[in-house]
Amino acid sequence: MQLKFYNSLTRKVEPFEPVSPGAAGLYTCGPTVYNFAHIGNFRAYVFEDVLHRALEYAGYKLTHVMNLTDVDDKTIRDSRKAGMPLRDYTRRFKDAFFEDLRTLSVEPASIYPAATDHIPEMIALIERLFEAGVAYQAPDRCVYFSVSKFPGYGKLAHLDRSGMRSGVRISNDEYAKDDVGDFALWKAWDENDGDVKWDSPWGPGRPGWHIECSAMSMKYLGESFDLHTGGIDNLFPHHENEIAQAEAATGKPFVRQWLHCAHLRVNGEKMSKSLGNFYTLRDLLAKGWSGREIRYVLVSAHYRQPLNFAFDALDAARTALSRIDEFSTRMEALAAGAPAPAAAPEWAQKHLDAFDAAIGDDLNTPLALAAVFSLVNDGNRLAQEGKASPADAASALAALTRMDKVLGVLARPAAEVPAAVRALVEARAAARAAKDWAESDRLRGEIAALGWTVKDTKDGPRLSPSA
């Protein structure tokens, strides 16, 4: 299976050609663990998960590194405000992040390096930048990268170098595109940092945000590797600065392909607390939506297109997933335990081929989902016409399983039916057999009150958790 991706560096769709044949190295910018991740963050993490899954689906041996930024301006500020040691403060949000990933069925990365565990690697990289002549210590005791001494600066963001302001120093970890200037590699300690500091050749302090990712990605993936991703807001300055640091130190191309996902908006507006449309994953779960439904919305749009996240989109996701679940249940009954044949029948294979083509073409998840529903439509039609054999049904189920290796949203979550619910279903079946329709309706209501839906079919009652 040939994969091709839109490379933010070249502004072109290019075939994926890894450094090492048959293997793939992927670095994804993880969370800054100063608070709970919000739904916009998870747009990026779910996109990166689809990429992770697609690489493995295509047969690559994947090494996936996702960093945890546990020291920067915001983590220090908020840990001090909370009166907690930095490590204790960030631990809460690291644990919450991993719990949220599990809720969204995100596959684990190979390694999650934390910045505070890699300070020696960052110091060593800064020393190499001094040797390369692109780093200097300023009167404020901070160490800066001189962008004017790195000719390639601005190539990712396609900046006009003639408009850059020389001599401007920026110590903040995050800044705007208009603030192009020398950026901090090592930030000298001051009283606002409290007890957060490490010794270095330039005095006590801490690393700048950008050096963290350059040092950790090269430690685990090498000085040149295949893929680096993140949200479009990370393209500049963060990713631009990563390239400058790495390539100035090594003299080698840093990353072959850069992938960036577009912004998420809520009800057509930028997400913000002031507008009352700021949601963490936990906020949405508390409103009754499942991780599976939220993930469906996040994968339903192409990663390079802005995603409008709205509650009616969650309603649509719930309906779509119910349709897939009903199809799976129908195929399971028809298959009656029959194994899927070695080769899928032609009607199913054409949908698998369409799915593979969509995923291979820059992770086109909307077309991939269209292939899923085309499979569902054809399978239902064959069943309705009495033309679906057990082998056909088993093939349809196998196709869904294969597609879900990339999408991670098609499989029904396992649900154990409580004994009380089973007893009510049996009592209702007895009432229906006795044609006591009033009692049957009453029992249906009791079942619904316990969070379950019962549907009558020719094969008997079918029970499922209420959406």
C-alpha positions in Angstrom: 0.0 0.0 0.0 1.5 3.3 -1.1 1.0 6.2 1.3 1.3 9.9 0.3 1.1 13.0 2.5 0.9 16.7 2.1 4.3 18.0 3.2 4.0 21.4 4.9 7.7 22.1 4.1 7.3 21.7 0.3 3.5 22.5 0.1 3.1 19.4 -2.1 1.5 15.9 -1.7 4.5 13.5 -1.8 4.9 9.7 -1.6 6.0 8.5 1.8 9.6 7.3 1.4 11.1 6.5 4.8 14.8 6.8 5.7 14.9 3.1 6.5 12.8 0.9 4.1 10.0 -0.9 6.0 10.3 1.3 9.0 8.8 4.7 10.0 9.9 7.2 12.6 7.1 9.6 13.8 7.4 12.5 16.2 4.2 14.1 17.4 4.0 17.2 19.6 2.2 16.1 22.8 0.5 18.2 25.5 1.8 20.9 27.7 0.6 19.4 31.0 -0.6 22.5 32.9 -4.3 21.8 32.5 -6.8 19.3 31.0 -6.5 19.0 27.3 -9.4 20.5 25.4 -11.2 19.2 22.3 -9.1 21.3 20.0 -6.0 19.5 21.3 -7.6 16.2 20.7 -8.4 17.1 17.1 -4.6 16.9 16.6 -4.0 13.8 18.8 -6.7 11.8 16.9 -5.4 12.9 13.5 -1.9 11.7 14.7 -3.5 8.5 15.8 -5.0 7.9 12.4 -1.5 8.5 10.9 0.0 6.1 13.4 -2.6 3.4 12.5 -2.2 4.0 8.8 1.5 3.5 8.9 1.1 0.2 10.7 -1.8 -0.7 8.4 0.5 -0.2 5.4 3.0 -2.6 7.0 5.6 -0.2 8.4 7.4 -1.0 11.7 6.6 2.2 13.5 8.5 4.1 16.2 6.2 6.8 17.5 7.5 9.4 19.9 5.1 11.9 21.6 6.7 14.3 24.1 5.2 15.6 27.3 6.1 19.3 27.9 6.3 19.4 31.7 8.4 22.5 32.1 7.7 25.8 30.3 6.3 29.2 31.1 2.7 27.9 31.8 3.6 24.9 33.9 5.8 27.0 36.1 3.3 29.8 36.4 0.4 27.5 37.3 2.3 25.2 39.6 3.5 28.2 41.6 -0.1 29.6 41.7 -1.3 26.2 43.1 1.6 26.1 45.6 2.7 22.7 44.4 6.1 21.4 43.2 6.3 21.3 39.4 6.5 17.5 39.2 3.5 16.9 41.5 1.4 19.5 39.7 2.1 18.1 36.2 1.6 14.5 37.3 -2.1 15.1 37.7 -2.5 16.3 34.1 -0.2 13.6 32.7 -2.4 11.0 34.2 -5.6 12.7 32.9 -4.1 12.9 29.4 -3.5 9.2 29.3 -6.9 8.5 30.6 -8.4 10.7 27.9 -6.3 8.9 25.2 -7.8 5.6 26.3 -11.3 7.1 26.2 -10.8 8.1 22.5 -9.2 4.8 21.6 -5.9 6.4 20.7 -3.1 3.8 20.2 -0.2 4.3 22.6 3.0 5.8 21.3 6.2 3.9 21.5 7.6 6.3 24.1 6.4 9.4 25.9 9.6 11.4 26.8 9.1 14.1 29.4 11.1 17.3 29.1 12.3 17.3 32.7 13.9 13.8 32.2 16.0 15.1 29.3 17.7 18.2 30.5 21.3 16.8 29.9 20.4 16.1 26.2 19.1 19.7 25.8 22.3 21.2 27.4 24.4 19.0 25.1 22.5 20.2 22.0 22.9 23.9 23.0 26.6 23.3 23.4 26.7 22.0 19.8 24.9 25.2 18.7 27.6 27.3 20.4 30.2 25.2 18.5 28.3 25.9 15.3 28.4 29.7 16.0 24.6 30.2 16.1 24.1 30.5 19.9 25.2 33.3 22.2 24.6 34.4 25.8 23.0 37.8 26.1 23.4 40.4 29.0 20.1 39.0 30.5 22.1 35.7 31.0 19.7 33.8 28.7 21.1 31.9 25.7 19.6 32.7 22.3 19.7 31.2 18.8 20.8 33.8 16.2 18.3 33.4 13.4 20.4 35.6 11.1 23.3 33.1 11.2 21.1 30.2 10.0 20.4 30.7 6.3 17.5 28.3 6.2 15.4 30.0 8.8 11.8 30.5 7.8 11.6 27.7 5.2 8.8 25.8 6.9 6.6 28.9 7.5 7.8 30.4 4.1 8.8 33.6 5.9 10.1 36.6 4.0 13.6 36.9 5.5 14.0 40.4 4.2 11.4 41.5 6.7 13.0 39.9 9.7 14.2 42.2 12.5 17.8 41.5 13.5 18.9 41.8 17.1 15.4 41.3 18.6 15.4 38.7 21.4 12.3 36.8 22.4 12.4 34.9 25.7 8.7 33.9 25.8 8.2 30.2 24.9 5.3 31.1 22.6 5.0 34.2 20.4 3.3 35.5 17.2 4.6 35.2 13.6 5.2 38.9 13.5 7.7 38.6 16.4 10.4 37.0 14.4 13.7 37.3 16.3 16.3 35.4 18.2 14.7 32.9 20.4 15.7 31.5 23.8 17.5 28.2 24.0 18.2 28.4 27.8 16.3 30.8 30.1 18.3 32.1 33.1 16.7 31.6 36.4 14.8 34.4 38.1 12.5 34.6 41.2 9.4 33.9 39.1 10.7 30.3 38.4 10.7 29.5 42.2 12.7 26.2 42.7 12.5 25.2 39.0 16.1 25.3 37.8 19.0 23.2 36.6 22.7 23.8 36.5 24.3 24.5 33.2 27.5 26.0 31.7 25.6 29.3 31.4 24.3 29.4 35.0 21.2 28.0 36.6 18.0 28.0 34.6 15.8 25.9 32.4 15.5 25.0 28.7 13.4 27.0 26.2 10.3 25.1 24.9 11.7 24.7 21.4 15.0 23.0 22.3 13.0 20.3 24.2 11.5 18.8 21.1 14.7 19.0 19.0 16.7 17.2 21.6 14.1 14.5 22.4 13.1 13.7 18.8 16.7 13.2 17.8 17.5 11.1 20.8 14.9 8.6 20.0 14.6 8.9 16.2 18.0 10.0 15.0 19.3 13.2 13.6 17.2 12.7 10.4 13.8 11.0 10.5 10.6 10.6 8.6 7.6 12.4 10.0 6.8 15.2 12.4 3.3 16.4 13.1 1.2 18.9 15.1 -1.5 21.5 14.9 -1.1 24.3 12.4 -0.5 26.7 15.3 2.7 24.8 16.0 4.1 25.4 12.5 5.5 28.8 13.6 7.4 29.4 15.7 7.8 26.0 17.3 8.4 23.7 14.4 10.4 26.4 12.5 12.7 26.7 15.5 13.0 23.0 15.9 14.3 22.8 12.3 16.8 25.6 12.9 18.2 24.1 16.1 18.5 20.6 14.7 20.0 21.4 11.3 22.4 24.1 12.6 23.8 21.5 15.0 24.0 18.5 12.7 24.2 19.9 9.2 21.7 17.3 8.1 18.0 17.6 7.0 16.0 17.2 10.2 12.6 15.8 9.0 11.5 14.5 5.6 7.8 15.3 5.9 5.8 17.7 8.1 2.1 17.2 8.6 -0.2 19.8 10.2 -3.9 19.6 11.1 -6.2 22.6 10.7 -7.9 24.4 13.6 -11.1 23.2 15.3 -13.9 25.7 15.8 -17.0 25.2 17.9 -20.3 26.2 16.4 -18.4 28.2 13.8 -16.5 30.3 16.3 -13.0 30.1 17.8 -13.1 28.1 21.0 -12.6 30.3 24.0 -13.7 30.4 27.6 -15.1 33.9 27.2 -17.5 32.7 24.5 -18.6 29.8 26.7 -17.7 27.2 24.0 -14.5 25.9 25.6 -14.8 22.1 26.2 -12.4 19.5 27.6 -13.1 15.9 26.7 -14.4 15.5 30.3 -17.0 18.3 29.7 -18.4 16.5 26.7 -18.5 13.1 28.5 -20.4 14.8 31.4 -23.0 16.0 28.8 -23.7 12.3 27.9 -21.5 11.8 24.8 -19.2 8.9 24.5 -15.6 8.8 23.6 -16.5 6.8 20.5 -19.0 9.5 19.3 -16.5 12.3 19.9 -13.8 10.4 18.0 -16.2 9.8 15.1 -16.6 13.6 14.8 -12.9 14.2 14.9 -12.1 11.7 12.2 -15.0 12.6 10.0 -13.3 15.7 8.5 -10.0 15.7 6.6 -7.2 16.7 8.9 -6.1 19.6 6.7 -9.6 21.1 6.6 -11.0 23.2 9.5 -13.4 21.2 11.7 -16.6 22.8 13.0 -17.4 20.9 16.2 -21.1 21.2 17.1 -23.6 19.2 19.1 -25.6 18.4 16.0 -22.4 16.8 14.7 -22.4 14.6 17.8 -26.0 13.8 17.1 -25.1 12.8 13.6 -22.2 10.7 14.9 -24.5 8.8 17.2 -26.9 8.0 14.4 -24.1 6.9 12.1 -22.6 4.6 14.7 -26.0 3.1 15.5 -26.4 2.3 11.8 -23.0 0.6 11.7 -23.8 -1.3 14.9 -27.1 -2.5 13.6 -25.3 -3.7 10.4 -22.7 -5.6 12.5 -25.4 -7.3 14.5 -27.3 -8.3 11.3 -24.1 -9.7 9.8 -23.2 -11.6 12.9 -26.6 -13.3 12.9 -26.3 -14.1 9.2 -22.7 -15.4 9.5 -23.7 -17.7 12.4 -20.1 -18.2 13.3 -18.9 -18.9 9.7 -15.3 -17.9 9.1 -14.5 -15.3 6.5 -13.2 -16.7 3.2 -9.5 -16.1 2.4 -10.5 -13.7 -0.4 -13.4 -11.2 0.1 -16.2 -11.4 -2.5 -16.1 -8.8 -5.3 -18.8 -6.7 -3.8 -16.9 -6.3 -0.5 -13.4 -6.1 -2.1 -14.3 -3.0 -4.1 -15.1 -1.1 -0.9 -11.9 -2.3 0.8 -10.0 -1.1 -2.3 -11.8 2.3 -2.1 -11.0 2.5 1.6 -7.3 1.8 1.0 -7.1 4.4 -1.8 -8.7 7.0 0.5 -6.3 6.4 3.4 -3.3 6.2 1.1 -4.2 9.6 -0.4 -3.1 11.9 2.5 -5.4 10.2 5.1 -8.7 11.1 3.4 -10.9 10.0 6.2 -14.2 11.4 4.7 -13.7 9.2 1.6 -12.7 6.3 3.9 -16.0 6.6 5.8 -17.9 6.8 2.6 -16.3 3.4 1.7 -17.5 2.1 5.1 -21.1 3.1 4.4 -21.0 1.8 0.8 -20.1 -1.5 2.3 -23.0 -1.2 4.8 -25.4 -0.3 2.0 -24.5 -3.2 -0.2 -24.4 -5.7 2.7 -27.9 -4.6 3.8 -29.2 -4.8 0.3 -28.0 -8.3 -0.2 -29.4 -9.3 3.1 -32.7 -7.7 2.3 -32.8 -9.6 -1.0 -32.0 -12.9 0.7 -28.7 -13.0 -1.3 -26.2 -12.7 1.6 -24.6 -16.1 2.4 -22.9 -16.7 5.8 -19.6 -16.3 3.9 -20.7 -12.9 2.6 -21.7 -11.8 6.1 -18.4 -13.0 7.6 -16.6 -11.1 4.8 -18.5 -7.9 5.6 -17.5 -8.2 9.3 -13.9 -8.9 8.4 -13.9 -5.8 6.1 -15.2 -3.6 9.0 -12.5 -5.0 11.3 -9.9 -4.2 8.7 -11.1 -0.7 8.2 -11.3 -0.1 11.9 -7.6 -0.8 12.2 -7.2 2.8 10.8 -10.4 4.5 12.0 -10.6 3.1 15.5 -14.3 3.9 15.7 -16.3 1.1 14.1 -16.1 -1.6 16.7 -18.9 -1.7 19.2 -17.7 -1.2 22.8 -18.3 -4.3 24.8 -21.3 -3.9 27.1 -22.2 -6.4 29.8 -26.0 -6.7 30.2 -26.9 -6.5 33.9 -28.9 -9.4 35.3 -31.9 -7.1 36.1 -32.1 -6.0 32.5 -32.0 -9.6 31.2 -34.8 -10.5 33.6 -36.9 -7.6 32.3 -36.3 -8.6 28.7 -37.4 -12.2 29.4 -40.5 -10.9 31.2 -41.3 -8.7 28.3 -40.9 -11.5 25.8 -43.4 -13.5 27.9 -45.8 -10.6 27.9 -45.6 -10.3 24.1 -46.1 -14.0 23.7 -49.3 -13.6 25.8 -50.2 -10.6 23.7 -50.2 -8.4 26.8 -49.1 -5.3 24.9 -49.7 -2.9 27.8 -47.3 -4.9 30.0 -44.8 -5.2 27.2 -44.7 -1.4 26.8 -44.4 -0.9 30.5 -41.4 -3.3 30.6 -39.8 -1.6 27.6 -40.0 1.6 29.6 -38.3 0.0 32.6 -35.6 -1.3 30.4 -35.1 2.1 28.9 -34.9 3.7 32.4 -31.9 1.4 33.1 -30.1 2.7 30.0 -30.9 0.0 27.4 -32.9 -0.2 24.2 -34.8 -3.3 23.1 -35.6 -3.9 19.5 -37.9 -6.7 18.3 -36.6 -8.7 15.3 -37.7 -11.9 13.6 -34.8 -13.6 15.5 -36.1 -12.3 18.8 -35.4 -9.2 21.0 -32.2 -7.4 20.3 -30.7 -5.4 23.3 -28.2 -2.5 23.0 -27.1 0.3 25.4 -29.1 3.5 24.9 -27.1 6.1 22.9 
